[in-house]
Amino acid sequence: MKKIAFTIALLVLAVVSNAQNVSVAWEKDFAYPINWQKVSAFGHYLVGTGNGLLYVDQDSGKVLWSKPEFKNLLESDVSQVGNSPLISVNQGTTITMIDPFSGESQFDSKKAGISEIKDQMILYNSNAILVSGRTYSKKDVLVLSSLSSGKIIWKLEDDFGRFITASDISNSEILVVTVFNNYKIDAHSGELIWKNDTSGANKDLDKAGGFGALMKEMASNVAQDMDFNIQFYKNPFEPIFYIASEKEGRAPTRGFSTSVSNGEPAYHTTYTAFSLNDGSRIWKKDLDINGKMGQLFFDKKGMVILPDDGLNTKINLFDYQTQEGLWGKKGRGVKVKGGIYDFIEVENGLILISKKPNNKNFITFLDLKSGSLVFDKPIKINGEVLFGEITPSGLLYMTTSEVNILDISSGKTTIDNEILTSPSLIDQNEDVLYAFDNSSSTIKLLDKKTGVVSKLGNKITFEGKESPSSIRMRDNGVLVSASQNLALIDYSGKTTFHTYLEAPREPGILRALRYAKAIRAAYIGAVSYSGALAYQSAANDISKEDQVTGAIVSDLGNVFKEIGDQATDFAKKSWELANKRFSATKEADNYVVILSQVEKNNYLMKVNKNTGEIESRISLGKDRKPAYVMDGVTGIVFYQTSTNEISSYKF
């Protein structure tokens, strides 16, 4: 065994020695100590120095803008605003949001009179930032700031308890949902079109005079730090919206028992319907449903509520106007095993996915026309369902641990020996699915048309005690990889190559590379399902080390949906940048960067995915913790070579 390891080490040393060194693209002395550097998900390269915050052009090293007022910041003080390109700078009690395209400040919490920011949203249609928080006098406040000028468009101070969500209803109107009130506001003037209580309890407190005001203030203070589950839904057929609120205890109006399941407290969810036109309530009483907030489906006949009520859940179709239950005996609903956490819409019905408190998962089919369950018994499955697709051979579904096909007509799975795998180890196109089967350590091929499963190649074993973490279909075969291993199996089953590079002895230096790969996977995931799996896996991997960074990566794909159809200047620039980075992923997807250590020297090595050959390398020296960052989309590496200097390389 030692002899084999020694032979591999010699081979790696020879390959690395022959690899071409990447030449320096640019070098820059920033004149002041460099405290940190980072590349945002949108590709903005930021450098924090002792003389300010700098935005540097990746290709030339030119400083595009600098902010001397932000000197000696910590890296954690600078972040991305949600899933937008905006840059947030946190200076204790003051938060500034910067437009990276211009370098201009678009929001200053101190100037806006906000001492504590709770939430923020980018409203691309209104070309503005909506910020909720508390004033220096501890009052609730909503502020809308222009993305064009940075000026405050309007400010709303009211006892709303806590901001929930906001939505651009049109180019001129915004719907704001809070714990206490709902507001329809003119986006340009801030004029209040209408205001209504979110719940009847708030109206009762308003009637109680000074005591009610005191109680509301106390409730507002508590709400600032409280975790609660409140959701907003818009009816796709009528100008109606719904507020759903999850509460502990059983529904008081439905006559069910107050028992608990599996030692957990019982819950119920309250639904309130409002008119978008004038804010008035549609129903005389709220609709109370037993169970945690699950899923909601809007059918032309009514609203299908699919709660999560533990062991046994009752689902029902409720009339939009009368709240009348339309399914089951006397309209009391249909019982489903487990609590529903997801569904898949198919022709004539919904595939319901449920889970018991003991983590047993089930699939069943709901016929929307009859309001009945088609299968005699729900299908027990391994893991939580992540994706489902109707194919000629049935419902192809993937869970956190398996792949199988469900015959909807019979309610039976068609693959006798399910493929035991994970999301990042699956890739597919319209006709076939490839998955690395953990039980056999082989690649399984699933023909979607016939449902037939076959094996591709022999058992795959990685060096360095690694297990495969990713699989991707390529023109010349299926690529299976981990952080240090790369193997390509052609479509006849032969192994084209297997490249292994020894991992660095300091695992901490892999963090920057993992983040770069996660960003690249996010862009690929925005345009392809297979990429989405890699993106999901990468985001989870990043979250293990840095939850904030992981959240940014996992939310990145959402922004492309939000800005695609908008015409404002900020949205256009964001969309153009996103498209540019989409294009760059095509080239970046032809290689992988592996960090390895050879003779105590750390190298970033560009490995060709088609040949397994090391095309080029960048030396990070013998530092135990080299200061470097990489943009996984552009392939540009920024390496801090001294206190004030950075050298840039492009793979």
DOSE-239534 format. One record per residue (C-alpha): x, y, z; residue in one letter; residue number from 1. Coordinates in Angstrom, 1 decimal. Layout:
BEGIN
X:Y:Z:a:NUM
...
***
This chain:
BEGIN
0.0:0.0:0.0:m:1
2.8:2.4:0.9:k:2
4.5:1.6:-2.4:k:3
1.3:2.4:-4.4:i:4
0.9:5.7:-2.5:a:5
4.6:6.6:-3.2:f:6
4.2:5.8:-6.9:t:7
1.1:8.1:-7.1:i:8
3.0:10.9:-5.3:a:9
5.8:10.6:-7.9:l:10
3.4:10.7:-10.8:l:11
1.6:13.7:-9.3:v:12
4.9:15.5:-8.8:l:13
5.9:14.8:-12.4:a:14
2.6:16.0:-13.8:v:15
2.6:19.2:-11.7:v:16
6.2:19.9:-12.7:s:17
5.3:19.7:-16.4:n:18
2.1:21.8:-16.0:a:19
2.3:25.3:-17.5:q:20
2.5:28.1:-14.9:n:21
-0.2:30.8:-15.4:v:22
1.3:34.1:-16.0:s:23
0.4:37.2:-13.9:v:24
-2.4:39.2:-15.5:a:25
-1.8:42.2:-13.3:w:26
-0.1:43.2:-10.1:e:27
-1.2:46.1:-7.9:k:28
0.2:47.9:-4.9:d:29
-2.8:49.3:-3.0:f:30
-0.5:51.5:-0.9:a:31
-2.3:50.5:2.3:y:32
-2.6:47.2:4.2:p:33
-5.1:44.8:2.6:i:34
-7.3:43.4:5.3:n:35
-9.4:41.1:3.1:w:36
-10.8:40.5:-0.4:q:37
-13.9:38.8:-1.7:k:38
-15.9:38.3:-4.9:v:39
-19.6:38.7:-4.7:s:40
-22.1:36.3:-6.3:a:41
-22.5:38.8:-9.1:f:42
-18.8:39.0:-9.7:g:43
-18.0:42.3:-7.9:h:44
-14.4:42.1:-6.7:y:45
-14.2:44.0:-3.4:l:46
-11.0:44.8:-1.4:v:47
-11.0:46.1:2.2:g:48
-7.9:48.1:3.0:t:49
-6.7:50.4:5.8:g:50
-7.7:53.4:3.6:n:51
-11.2:52.4:2.6:g:52
-13.4:49.9:0.7:l:53
-12.5:49.4:-3.0:l:54
-14.3:48.0:-6.0:y:55
-11.7:46.7:-8.4:v:56
-12.1:45.7:-12.1:d:57
-11.3:42.0:-12.3:q:58
-9.6:42.2:-15.7:d:59
-7.4:45.2:-15.3:s:60
-6.9:45.8:-11.6:g:61
-8.2:49.4:-12.0:k:62
-10.0:50.8:-9.0:v:63
-13.5:51.7:-10.3:l:64
-14.6:53.3:-7.1:w:65
-13.4:53.7:-3.5:s:66
-15.0:54.6:-0.2:k:67
-12.5:56.1:2.2:p:68
-15.2:56.5:4.8:e:69
-15.2:52.6:5.1:f:70
-11.7:52.0:6.2:k:71
-10.5:49.0:8.3:n:72
-13.8:47.2:8.0:l:73
-14.0:43.5:8.8:l:74
-14.9:41.2:6.0:e:75
-18.1:40.3:7.9:s:76
-19.1:43.9:7.8:d:77
-19.5:43.8:4.0:v:78
-22.2:41.6:2.4:s:79
-24.6:41.2:-0.4:q:80
-28.1:42.5:0.2:v:81
-30.3:39.4:-0.1:g:82
-30.2:38.0:-3.6:n:83
-29.6:41.4:-5.2:s:84
-26.3:42.9:-6.5:p:85
-26.4:45.7:-3.8:l:86
-23.5:45.8:-1.3:i:87
-24.3:46.3:2.4:s:88
-21.8:47.9:4.8:v:89
-22.4:47.5:8.5:n:90
-20.8:50.0:10.8:q:91
-22.3:49.2:14.1:g:92
-25.6:51.1:14.3:t:93
-25.3:52.4:10.7:t:94
-26.0:50.3:7.6:i:95
-25.2:51.7:4.1:t:96
-26.3:50.0:0.9:m:97
-24.2:50.7:-2.2:i:98
-25.0:50.4:-5.9:d:99
-21.9:48.4:-7.1:p:100
-22.4:49.7:-10.7:f:101
-22.0:53.4:-9.7:s:102
-20.5:53.3:-6.2:g:103
-23.3:55.6:-5.0:e:104
-25.0:55.1:-1.7:s:105
-28.6:54.1:-2.2:q:106
-29.6:53.9:1.4:f:107
-28.2:55.2:4.7:d:108
-30.0:53.9:7.8:s:109
-28.8:56.9:9.9:k:110
-30.1:59.4:7.4:k:111
-33.4:57.4:7.2:a:112
-33.7:57.6:11.0:g:113
-33.5:53.8:11.5:i:114
-31.5:52.5:14.4:s:115
-32.2:48.8:13.7:e:116
-32.9:47.2:10.4:i:117
-35.0:44.1:10.4:k:118
-35.7:43.3:6.8:d:119
-35.0:44.6:3.3:q:120
-36.3:43.9:-0.1:m:121
-35.4:45.0:-3.6:i:122
-38.5:46.0:-5.6:l:123
-37.2:45.9:-9.1:y:124
-40.5:47.1:-10.6:n:125
-40.5:50.2:-8.4:s:126
-36.7:50.6:-8.8:n:127
-36.4:50.9:-5.0:a:128
-35.3:49.4:-1.8:i:129
-37.9:48.7:0.9:l:130
-36.4:48.6:4.4:v:131
-38.2:47.8:7.6:s:132
-36.9:48.5:11.1:g:133
-37.2:50.6:14.2:r:134
-36.5:54.3:14.7:t:135
-34.3:55.7:17.4:y:136
-37.5:56.2:19.5:s:137
-38.3:52.4:19.1:k:138
-41.2:52.9:16.6:k:139
-41.8:50.6:13.7:d:140
-40.9:52.2:10.3:v:141
-41.0:51.3:6.6:l:142
-38.8:53.3:4.3:v:143
-38.7:53.2:0.4:l:144
-35.4:54.4:-1.0:s:145
-34.8:55.1:-4.7:s:146
-32.2:53.0:-6.6:l:147
-31.7:55.9:-9.0:s:148
-31.0:58.7:-6.6:s:149
-30.6:57.1:-3.2:g:150
-33.2:59.6:-1.9:k:151
-36.0:58.5:0.5:i:152
-39.2:58.3:-1.6:i:153
-41.5:57.8:1.4:w:154
-41.5:56.8:5.0:k:155
-44.3:55.0:6.9:l:156
-44.3:55.1:10.7:e:157
-47.0:52.9:12.2:d:158
-47.6:50.2:14.7:d:159
-47.3:47.3:12.3:f:160
-45.4:44.9:14.7:g:161
-43.1:43.2:12.1:r:162
-42.7:43.4:8.3:f:163
-43.7:40.1:6.6:i:164
-43.4:40.7:2.8:t:165
-44.1:43.2:0.0:a:166
-45.1:42.8:-3.6:s:167
-45.1:45.1:-6.7:d:168
-48.8:44.9:-7.7:i:169
-48.1:47.3:-10.6:s:170
-45.6:50.0:-11.7:n:171
-47.3:52.4:-9.3:s:172
-48.6:50.3:-6.4:e:173
-47.0:48.2:-3.6:i:174
-48.8:45.8:-1.3:l:175
-47.1:45.5:2.1:v:176
-48.0:42.8:4.6:v:177
-47.1:43.1:8.3:t:178
-48.0:41.3:11.5:v:179
-50.7:43.9:12.5:f:180
-51.7:45.6:9.2:n:181
-51.8:45.3:5.4:n:182
-51.1:48.4:3.3:y:183
-51.6:49.3:-0.3:k:184
-49.3:52.2:-1.1:i:185
-48.6:54.4:-4.1:d:186
-45.0:53.6:-4.9:a:187
-44.2:57.1:-6.2:h:188
-45.8:59.3:-3.6:s:189
-46.1:57.1:-0.5:g:190
-49.9:57.9:-0.4:e:191
-51.8:55.3:1.5:l:192
-54.4:53.9:-0.8:i:193
-55.9:51.6:1.9:w:194
-54.9:50.0:5.2:k:195
-56.6:47.1:6.9:n:196
-56.0:44.9:10.0:d:197
-54.2:41.7:9.4:t:198
-56.2:40.0:12.1:s:199
-59.3:40.7:14.1:g:200
-57.2:40.8:17.3:a:201
-55.5:43.9:16.1:n:202
-58.8:45.7:15.5:k:203
-59.9:44.7:19.0:d:204
-56.7:46.3:20.5:l:205
-57.3:49.5:18.5:d:206
-60.8:49.7:20.1:k:207
-59.3:49.3:23.6:a:208
-57.9:52.8:23.7:g:209
-54.8:53.5:25.7:g:210
-54.6:50.0:27.2:f:211
-54.9:48.5:23.7:g:212
-52.1:50.8:22.5:a:213
-49.9:49.7:25.4:l:214
-50.6:46.0:24.6:m:215
-49.8:46.6:20.9:k:216
-46.5:48.3:21.8:e:217
-45.6:45.3:24.0:m:218
-46.6:42.9:21.2:a:219
-44.6:44.8:18.7:s:220
-41.5:44.7:20.9:n:221
-41.9:40.9:21.3:v:222
-42.5:40.4:17.6:a:223
-39.1:42.0:16.7:q:224
-37.2:38.9:17.9:d:225
-39.9:36.3:17.6:m:226
-39.7:33.4:15.1:d:227
-43.1:32.9:13.5:f:228
-44.5:31.3:10.3:n:229
-46.7:33.7:8.3:i:230
-47.1:33.4:4.6:q:231
-48.6:35.5:1.8:f:232
-50.4:34.1:-1.2:y:233
-52.0:35.7:-4.2:k:234
-55.0:34.2:-6.0:n:235
-54.1:33.7:-9.7:p:236
-57.7:33.9:-10.8:f:237
-59.1:36.8:-8.8:e:238
-57.8:40.1:-7.2:p:239
-57.6:38.4:-3.7:i:240
-54.7:37.7:-1.4:f:241
-54.4:35.5:1.6:y:242
-52.5:35.7:4.9:i:243
-51.7:32.3:6.5:a:244
-50.5:32.2:10.1:s:245
-49.3:29.1:12.0:e:246
-50.3:28.9:15.7:k:247
-49.8:26.4:18.5:e:248
-52.9:24.4:19.5:g:249
-55.8:22.8:17.6:r:250
-58.3:24.7:15.5:a:251
-61.0:26.1:17.8:p:252
-63.8:26.0:15.2:t:253
-63.4:22.5:13.7:r:254
-64.2:20.3:16.7:g:255
-61.1:18.1:16.6:f:256
-59.3:16.8:19.7:s:257
-56.4:18.7:21.3:t:258
-54.1:15.7:21.4:s:259
-50.5:15.8:20.5:v:260
-48.6:13.4:18.2:s:261
-45.2:11.9:19.0:n:262
-44.8:14.2:22.0:g:263
-44.9:17.3:19.8:e:264
-47.4:20.1:20.5:p:265
-50.4:20.4:18.1:a:266
-50.7:23.3:15.6:y:267
-53.4:24.9:13.5:h:268
-53.1:27.4:10.6:t:269
-55.4:30.4:10.1:t:270
-56.2:31.7:6.6:y:271
-57.6:35.2:6.1:t:272
-58.7:36.4:2.6:a:273
-58.5:40.1:1.6:f:274
-59.5:42.0:-1.5:s:275
-56.6:43.6:-3.4:l:276
-58.9:46.4:-4.6:n:277
-59.9:47.9:-1.2:d:278
-58.3:45.7:1.5:g:279
-61.6:44.4:2.8:s:280
-62.1:41.0:4.2:r:281
-63.7:38.4:1.9:i:282
-64.8:36.1:4.7:w:283
-66.8:36.9:7.8:k:284
-64.6:34.6:9.8:k:285
-61.1:33.3:9.4:d:286
-60.6:29.8:8.1:l:287
-58.9:27.6:10.8:d:288
-57.3:24.3:9.7:i:289
-55.6:21.8:11.9:n:290
-51.9:21.2:11.3:g:291
-48.8:23.1:10.6:k:292
-48.7:25.3:7.5:m:293
-48.2:22.9:4.6:g:294
-48.9:23.6:0.9:q:295
-51.6:25.6:-0.9:l:296
-52.8:24.9:-4.5:f:297
-55.2:27.2:-6.3:f:298
-57.8:25.3:-8.4:d:299
-60.5:27.0:-10.5:k:300
-63.1:25.4:-8.1:k:301
-61.5:26.6:-5.0:g:302
-58.4:26.6:-2.7:m:303
-56.8:23.2:-2.0:v:304
-55.3:23.3:1.5:i:305
-52.7:20.6:2.1:l:306
-51.6:21.0:5.8:p:307
-48.9:19.2:7.8:d:308
-50.7:17.6:10.7:d:309
-48.3:14.9:11.8:g:310
-49.5:11.3:11.7:l:311
-52.8:11.9:9.8:n:312
-53.7:15.0:7.8:t:313
-57.0:16.2:6.4:k:314
-56.9:17.9:3.0:i:315
-59.8:19.8:1.5:n:316
-61.0:22.0:-1.3:l:317
-62.6:25.3:0.1:f:318
-64.9:27.5:-1.9:d:319
-63.2:30.9:-2.6:y:320
-66.2:32.9:-1.4:q:321
-68.0:30.8:1.2:t:322
-65.1:28.8:2.8:q:323
-67.3:25.7:2.4:e:324
-65.4:22.4:2.4:g:325
-66.2:20.5:-0.8:l:326
-64.4:17.1:-0.3:w:327
-65.0:14.2:2.0:g:328
-68.0:13.2:4.1:k:329
-70.1:16.3:4.9:k:330
-67.3:18.4:3.4:g:331
-64.9:17.6:6.3:r:332
-62.0:16.6:4.0:g:333
-60.0:13.6:3.0:v:334
-57.5:11.9:5.4:k:335
-53.9:11.4:4.2:v:336
-51.1:9.5:6.0:k:337
-48.5:11.9:7.4:g:338
-48.1:15.7:7.0:g:339
-47.8:17.1:3.5:i:340
-44.6:18.9:2.7:y:341
-44.7:19.1:-1.1:d:342
-46.7:18.2:-4.1:f:343
-46.3:17.7:-7.9:i:344
-49.0:18.9:-10.3:e:345
-49.8:16.4:-13.0:v:346
-52.7:15.9:-15.4:e:347
-56.0:15.7:-13.5:n:348
-54.4:15.7:-10.1:g:349
-51.7:16.2:-7.6:l:350
-48.9:13.9:-6.4:i:351
-48.9:14.4:-2.7:l:352
-45.7:13.9:-0.7:i:353
-46.1:13.5:3.0:s:354
-44.0:12.6:6.1:k:355
-44.7:11.1:9.5:k:356
-42.9:12.5:12.7:p:357
-40.7:9.4:12.5:n:358
-39.4:10.6:9.1:n:359
-41.2:7.9:7.1:k:360
-42.1:9.4:3.7:n:361
-45.1:8.6:1.5:f:362
-46.4:9.4:-2.0:i:363
-50.1:9.3:-3.0:t:364
-52.2:10.6:-5.9:f:365
-55.0:13.1:-5.4:l:366
-57.7:13.2:-8.1:d:367
-58.7:16.9:-8.3:l:368
-62.0:16.2:-10.1:k:369
-63.4:13.8:-7.5:s:370
-61.4:14.9:-4.5:g:371
-60.4:11.4:-3.7:s:372
-57.1:9.4:-3.3:l:373
-56.5:7.1:-6.2:v:374
-54.0:4.6:-4.6:f:375
-55.4:1.9:-2.2:d:376
-52.4:2.6:0.1:k:377
-49.7:5.4:0.0:p:378
-46.3:4.4:-1.4:i:379
-43.6:4.3:1.2:k:380
-40.3:5.8:0.0:i:381
-36.8:6.4:1.2:n:382
-35.9:10.0:1.9:g:383
-37.6:13.3:1.1:e:384
-38.8:13.9:-2.4:v:385
-36.8:16.7:-4.2:l:386
-38.0:16.4:-7.7:f:387
-40.6:14.6:-9.8:g:388
-41.1:14.3:-13.6:e:389
-43.8:12.6:-15.7:i:390
-42.1:10.2:-18.2:t:391
-43.5:7.6:-20.6:p:392
-42.7:4.9:-18.0:s:393
-44.4:6.7:-15.1:g:394
-43.6:9.3:-12.4:l:395
-39.8:9.5:-12.1:l:396
-39.0:10.8:-8.6:y:397
-35.8:11.6:-6.8:m:398
-35.4:11.8:-3.1:t:399
-32.5:12.6:-0.8:t:400
-31.5:9.0:-1.0:s:401
-33.0:7.2:-4.0:e:402
-34.4:7.3:-7.5:v:403
-37.4:5.3:-8.6:n:404
-40.4:5.3:-11.0:i:405
-44.0:5.2:-9.8:l:406
-46.8:3.8:-12.0:d:407
-49.6:6.3:-11.2:i:408
-52.4:3.9:-12.4:s:409
-51.4:1.1:-10.1:s:410
-49.7:2.9:-7.3:g:411
-46.6:0.7:-7.5:k:412
-43.0:1.4:-8.0:t:413
-41.5:-0.2:-11.1:t:414
-37.8:-0.4:-10.3:i:415
-37.3:-3.5:-8.0:d:416
-33.9:-2.5:-6.7:n:417
-34.2:1.3:-6.3:e:418
-31.1:3.3:-7.1:i:419
-29.6:4.5:-3.8:l:420
-28.0:7.9:-4.4:t:421
-28.1:11.6:-3.5:s:422
-29.1:14.8:-5.5:p:423
-25.6:15.8:-6.4:s:424
-24.9:12.3:-7.8:l:425
-27.6:12.5:-10.5:i:426
-27.6:14.0:-14.0:d:427
-30.1:13.6:-16.8:q:428
-31.5:14.8:-20.1:n:429
-34.9:14.2:-21.8:e:430
-34.2:10.5:-22.5:d:431
-31.8:9.1:-19.8:v:432
-30.8:9.6:-16.2:l:433
-27.4:8.7:-14.8:y:434
-26.8:8.2:-11.1:a:435
-24.0:7.0:-9.0:f:436
-25.4:4.1:-7.0:d:437
-23.9:4.2:-3.4:n:438
-24.8:0.5:-2.8:s:439
-22.7:-0.8:-5.7:s:440
-20.4:2.1:-6.3:s:441
-21.3:2.1:-10.0:t:442
-23.0:4.4:-12.4:i:443
-26.6:3.3:-13.1:k:444
-28.3:4.3:-16.4:l:445
-32.1:4.7:-16.4:l:446
-34.0:4.8:-19.7:d:447
-36.9:7.2:-19.1:k:448
-39.1:5.8:-21.9:k:449
-38.9:2.2:-20.9:t:450
-38.0:2.4:-17.2:g:451
-35.1:-0.1:-17.7:v:452
-32.1:0.3:-15.5:v:453
-28.6:-0.9:-16.6:s:454
-25.0:-0.5:-15.3:k:455
-22.4:1.7:-17.0:l:456
-18.8:0.5:-16.4:g:457
-17.3:-1.1:-13.4:n:458
-17.0:-0.2:-9.7:k:459
-15.5:3.2:-9.0:i:460
-13.1:3.7:-6.2:t:461
-11.5:7.0:-5.3:f:462
-8.1:7.6:-3.8:e:463
-7.5:9.4:-0.5:g:464
-10.6:7.8:1.1:k:465
-12.9:10.1:-0.9:e:466
-16.4:9.3:-2.1:s:467
-17.9:10.7:-5.3:p:468
-19.7:14.0:-4.6:s:469
-20.8:15.0:-8.2:s:470
-21.7:13.5:-11.5:i:471
-22.1:15.3:-14.8:r:472
-23.0:14.1:-18.4:m:473
-20.5:15.3:-21.0:r:474
-20.1:14.8:-24.7:d:475
-17.5:12.1:-24.3:n:476
-18.8:10.4:-21.2:g:477
-20.0:10.7:-17.6:v:478
-17.7:12.7:-15.2:l:479
-17.7:11.5:-11.6:v:480
-15.8:13.7:-9.2:s:481
-14.9:14.8:-5.6:a:482
-12.7:17.6:-4.3:s:483
-9.4:15.7:-5.2:q:484
-10.6:13.0:-7.7:n:485
-11.8:13.2:-11.2:l:486
-12.9:10.2:-13.4:a:487
-14.5:10.0:-16.8:l:488
-16.4:6.9:-17.9:i:489
-17.3:6.9:-21.6:d:490
-20.7:5.8:-22.8:y:491
-19.4:2.3:-23.6:s:492
-18.5:1.9:-19.9:g:493
-14.7:2.3:-20.3:k:494
-12.7:4.5:-17.9:t:495
-11.1:7.2:-20.0:t:496
-9.1:8.6:-17.1:f:497
-8.9:8.9:-13.4:h:498
-7.0:11.9:-12.0:t:499
-6.1:12.2:-8.3:y:500
-4.4:15.1:-6.6:l:501
-3.4:14.9:-3.0:e:502
-5.4:17.3:-0.7:a:503
-3.6:20.1:1.1:p:504
-2.7:19.4:4.8:r:505
-4.5:22.6:5.9:e:506
-8.2:22.0:5.1:p:507
-9.1:25.6:5.9:g:508
-7.5:26.9:2.7:i:509
-10.1:25.0:0.7:l:510
-12.9:27.4:1.9:r:511
-12.3:30.0:-0.8:a:512
-12.2:27.4:-3.6:l:513
-15.5:25.8:-2.3:r:514
-17.2:29.2:-2.3:y:515
-16.0:29.9:-5.9:a:516
-17.3:26.5:-7.1:k:517
-20.6:27.1:-5.3:a:518
-21.1:30.4:-7.2:i:519
-20.4:28.8:-10.5:r:520
-22.8:25.9:-9.7:a:521
-25.5:28.5:-8.9:a:522
-25.3:30.1:-12.3:y:523
-25.3:26.7:-14.0:i:524
-28.2:25.7:-11.8:g:525
-30.3:28.7:-13.0:a:526
-30.5:27.3:-16.5:v:527
-30.4:23.5:-16.1:s:528
-31.8:20.9:-13.7:y:529
-28.6:18.9:-13.6:s:530
-26.8:22.1:-12.7:g:531
-29.4:22.9:-10.1:a:532
-28.5:19.6:-8.3:l:533
-24.9:20.5:-8.3:a:534
-25.8:24.0:-7.1:y:535
-27.9:22.7:-4.3:q:536
-25.2:20.4:-3.2:s:537
-22.6:23.2:-3.4:a:538
-24.7:25.6:-1.4:a:539
-25.2:22.9:1.3:n:540
-21.5:22.3:1.4:d:541
-20.8:26.0:1.9:i:542
-23.4:26.4:4.6:s:543
-21.7:23.8:6.8:k:544
-18.8:26.3:7.2:e:545
-20.5:29.6:6.7:d:546
-24.3:29.9:7.0:q:547
-24.5:33.4:5.8:v:548
-22.5:32.7:2.7:t:549
-24.5:29.5:2.1:g:550
-27.7:31.5:2.2:a:551
-26.5:33.9:-0.4:i:552
-25.5:31.1:-2.7:v:553
-28.7:29.2:-2.3:s:554
-30.8:32.4:-2.9:d:555
-28.8:33.5:-6.0:l:556
-31.1:31.8:-8.5:g:557
-34.2:33.6:-7.3:n:558
-32.9:37.0:-8.5:v:559
-32.9:36.0:-12.1:f:560
-36.7:35.4:-12.0:k:561
-37.2:38.7:-10.3:e:562
-35.3:40.9:-12.7:i:563
-35.8:39.2:-16.0:g:564
-39.0:41.1:-17.0:d:565
-38.2:44.5:-15.4:q:566
-37.3:47.6:-17.3:a:567
-35.7:49.8:-14.7:t:568
-32.1:50.9:-15.0:d:569
-30.8:48.9:-12.0:f:570
-32.7:45.8:-13.1:a:571
-31.3:46.1:-16.7:k:572
-27.7:46.3:-15.4:k:573
-28.3:43.4:-13.1:s:574
-29.8:41.3:-15.9:w:575
-27.0:42.2:-18.3:e:576
-24.4:41.2:-15.7:l:577
-26.2:37.9:-14.9:a:578
-26.3:37.1:-18.7:n:579
-22.7:37.8:-19.1:k:580
-21.8:35.5:-16.2:r:581
-24.2:32.8:-17.7:f:582
-22.1:32.9:-20.9:s:583
-18.9:32.6:-18.9:a:584
-20.1:29.4:-17.3:t:585
-20.0:27.6:-20.6:k:586
-16.2:27.9:-20.8:e:587
-15.8:27.4:-17.0:a:588
-17.7:24.1:-17.2:d:589
-14.9:22.6:-19.4:n:590
-12.5:22.4:-16.5:y:591
-12.3:22.0:-12.7:v:592
-9.9:23.7:-10.3:v:593
-8.3:21.4:-7.7:i:594
-6.2:22.6:-4.8:l:595
-3.4:20.3:-4.0:s:596
-0.1:20.3:-2.1:q:597
3.1:19.0:-3.7:v:598
6.4:19.1:-1.8:e:599
4.9:21.5:0.8:k:600
3.9:23.9:-2.0:n:601
0.2:24.7:-2.6:n:602
-1.1:24.8:-6.1:y:603
-4.4:25.7:-7.8:l:604
-4.5:23.3:-10.8:m:605
-6.8:23.6:-13.8:k:606
-7.8:20.1:-14.8:v:607
-9.5:19.4:-18.2:n:608
-12.8:17.6:-17.7:k:609
-12.5:15.8:-21.1:n:610
-8.9:14.5:-20.7:t:611
-8.1:14.6:-17.0:g:612
-4.9:16.5:-17.8:e:613
-3.5:19.4:-15.7:i:614
-3.6:22.2:-18.2:e:615
-2.1:24.9:-16.0:s:616
-1.3:25.8:-12.4:r:617
-1.0:28.7:-10.0:i:618
1.4:28.5:-7.1:s:619
0.2:29.8:-3.8:l:620
3.5:29.3:-2.1:g:621
4.2:27.4:1.1:k:622
2.1:29.5:3.3:d:623
-0.1:27.4:5.6:r:624
-3.0:29.8:5.0:k:625
-2.5:31.6:1.7:p:626
-4.7:34.7:1.2:a:627
-6.5:34.2:-2.1:y:628
-10.0:34.3:-3.6:v:629
-11.3:33.0:-6.9:m:630
-14.2:33.9:-9.1:d:631
-15.5:30.5:-10.1:g:632
-17.3:31.9:-13.1:v:633
-14.5:33.9:-14.8:t:634
-11.6:31.7:-13.5:g:635
-9.7:34.7:-12.2:i:636
-7.6:34.2:-9.0:v:637
-6.6:37.0:-6.8:f:638
-3.6:36.2:-4.6:y:639
-2.3:38.5:-1.9:q:640
1.5:38.3:-2.2:t:641
2.4:40.9:0.5:s:642
0.8:43.3:3.0:t:643
-0.2:45.8:0.3:n:644
0.0:43.8:-3.0:e:645
-2.3:41.5:-5.0:i:646
-1.4:39.5:-8.1:s:647
-4.1:38.4:-10.5:s:648
-4.1:35.2:-12.6:y:649
-6.7:34.0:-15.1:k:650
-7.1:30.3:-15.8:f:651
***
